[in-house]
Each structure stands twice: as C-alpha cells, then as structure tokens.
Amino acid sequence: MVPRHARFDGGLTFASVSSDPTHSCGVTTGGAAYCWGDNSEGELGNGTHTSSTTPVVVW
C-alpha cells in the first residue's frame, strides 16, 4: 500500500488512521472514531450496512 492524503469536508483532523483494501477507520484528535468505505458486513460500526465514501461516526 502507498500512503496518500485524503481530504474530507467537515473539518475532521485525524490523529491516527488504519485501512484495509475495503474500508478505513480513524480516530480524530478529539478522540472520536470514524470509518468509511465498504460496509456490506457492518465494517463501519454505525449499525447499518450502507457503504460511505465520507467518514461516519462509529457508535
């Protein structure tokens, strides 16, 4: 994998990000967890199976 920058609307600043081939998750500098990408098996942790190209809050 080659690291690359991703820019999202909403002013989120990530302290840490991890990814695999289908989805990514990160923790903001404020401590909130977000994920984005494929969600066909609930990978994003938001209680749905809807994929998202923008970060969604993990709850």
Sequence and secondary structure as in RCSB ss.txt:
>XXXX:A:sequence
MVPRHARFDGGLTFASVSSDPTHSCGVTTGGAAYCWGDNSEGELGNGTHTSSTTPVVVW
>XXXX:A:secstr
        TT   EEEEEE SSEEEEEETTS EEEEE  TTSTT SSS   EEEEEE  
